[in-house]
Amino acid sequence: MAVNYATVTWDQLHRDARLLAESLVPSLPFKGIVAVTRGGLIPAAIIARELNCRLVETISVVTYDEESRGEPQIIKAPEAAGDGEGFLVIDDLVDSGVTAKVVRERLPKAVFACLYAKPAAKALTEKFVVEVPQDTWILFPWDTAPLFVPPLASKKKDTNN
């Protein structure tokens, strides 16, 4: 279980997706992009825009039930991508590598790229932007909500009463 947490903001995610897209420009053109759902959907949309790629397909792999790990299953295959030749696979993160291995088996000829990579699985991706320690749980913007935090002076005022 992760012992550290890292919060990724919308701005940071967008910046990292554009950096990943920039690193992929020399590999153009791609026939299309396969987003690994759900985490790869937003990065794939940003990257598709930056690479001027109109065909965006998805692959849905389920490996978690709540927070416990189960046997990975493809619940939606990327039919338009065939064996992946000419396609770019985008995910938000490679962590243990379970999902990436399933996707690679289904799309062996695709280029695999993600925003963030942990040491246990970074070899499964051709491109990534940031390496994250294995014991860190990333909190993506779609997993969090901004909360109001009262000013420090308000807290001090309450303790003086």
MOZIGI-V901514 format. One record per pair of residues at least 6 apart in sequence whose C-alpha atoms are under 7 Angstrom apart, sorted by sequence separation. I is the first residue (numbers start at 1). J is the second residue. If there is no record, write none. Layout:
i = <I | I>
j = <J | J>
This chain:
i = <35 | 48 | 63 | 64 | 81 | 94 | 63 | 63 | 35 | 63 | 62 | 63 | 61 | 62 | 117 | 61 | 62 | 113 | 116 | 61 | 112 | 113 | 114 | 115 | 116 | 117 | 118 | 60 | 61 | 112 | 113 | 114 | 115 | 116 | 117 | 118 | 119 | 60 | 111 | 112 | 113 | 115 | 116 | 117 | 118 | 119 | 60 | 116 | 118 | 59 | 60 | 59 | 59 | 58 | 32 | 37 | 57 | 89 | 93 | 32 | 33 | 34 | 35 | 36 | 37 | 88 | 89 | 90 | 91 | 92 | 93 | 94 | 95 | 32 | 33 | 34 | 35 | 36 | 37 | 57 | 83 | 84 | 87 | 88 | 89 | 90 | 91 | 92 | 93 | 94 | 95 | 97 | 32 | 33 | 34 | 35 | 36 | 37 | 83 | 84 | 85 | 86 | 87 | 88 | 89 | 90 | 91 | 92 | 93 | 94 | 96 | 97 | 100 | 34 | 83 | 84 | 85 | 95 | 96 | 17 | 21 | 25 | 83 | 84 | 95 | 72 | 94 | 94 | 17 | 18 | 21 | 17 | 21 | 63 | 61 | 44 | 43 | 40 | 40 | 39 | 40 | 34 | 39 | 33 | 34 | 35 | 36 | 31 | 32 | 33 | 34 | 35 | 36 | 30 | 31 | 32 | 33 | 34 | 35 | 30 | 30 | 20 | 17 | 16 | 20 | 20 | 16 | 6 | 4 | 5 | 6 | 7 | 8 | 9 | 10 | 3 | 4 | 5 | 6 | 7 | 8 | 9 | 2 | 3 | 4 | 5 | 6 | 7 | 8 | 2 | 5 | 2>
j = <41 | 54 | 69 | 70 | 87 | 100 | 70 | 71 | 44 | 72 | 72 | 73 | 72 | 73 | 128 | 73 | 74 | 125 | 128 | 74 | 125 | 126 | 127 | 128 | 129 | 130 | 131 | 74 | 75 | 126 | 127 | 128 | 129 | 130 | 131 | 132 | 133 | 75 | 126 | 127 | 128 | 130 | 131 | 132 | 133 | 134 | 76 | 132 | 134 | 76 | 77 | 77 | 78 | 78 | 53 | 58 | 78 | 110 | 114 | 54 | 55 | 56 | 57 | 58 | 59 | 110 | 111 | 112 | 113 | 114 | 115 | 116 | 117 | 55 | 56 | 57 | 58 | 59 | 60 | 80 | 106 | 107 | 110 | 111 | 112 | 113 | 114 | 115 | 116 | 117 | 118 | 120 | 56 | 57 | 58 | 59 | 60 | 61 | 107 | 108 | 109 | 110 | 111 | 112 | 113 | 114 | 115 | 116 | 117 | 118 | 120 | 121 | 124 | 59 | 108 | 109 | 110 | 120 | 121 | 43 | 47 | 51 | 109 | 110 | 121 | 99 | 121 | 122 | 46 | 47 | 50 | 47 | 51 | 99 | 99 | 90 | 92 | 90 | 91 | 91 | 92 | 87 | 92 | 87 | 88 | 89 | 90 | 86 | 87 | 88 | 89 | 90 | 91 | 86 | 87 | 88 | 89 | 90 | 91 | 87 | 88 | 115 | 115 | 115 | 128 | 129 | 129 | 136 | 135 | 136 | 137 | 138 | 139 | 140 | 141 | 135 | 136 | 137 | 138 | 139 | 140 | 141 | 135 | 136 | 137 | 138 | 139 | 140 | 141 | 136 | 139 | 137>
